Amino acid sequence: MAMTLRLPAEDSAALARTAEMEQRSQHDVIIAALREYIERSSRAALIEQVMDSELPRYAEALERLGQ
């Protein structure tokens, strides 16, 4: 899928510097960053879902441990 990305000047310059330092294309840097973000946010959502479903189950034990 083709997409247009509009960045503020300072972000564009930072992207260009990063790509140059890493000897990668700006496209590759953006793809890697996007994949990392998706993985991190997906993991956080999964942890939150598990906590919401499992914490009530152990609420009494956790309460006792906190005393």
SULMO-V224497 format. One line per field, one symbol per residue. phi: phi as a letter, one per 40 degrees, with the letter a starting at -180 (. if undefined). A space follows every 10 residues. Layout:
phi=???
This chain:
phi=.cabbbbcdc cccccccccc ccfbccdccc cccccccccc cccccccccc ccccddcbdc ccccccc
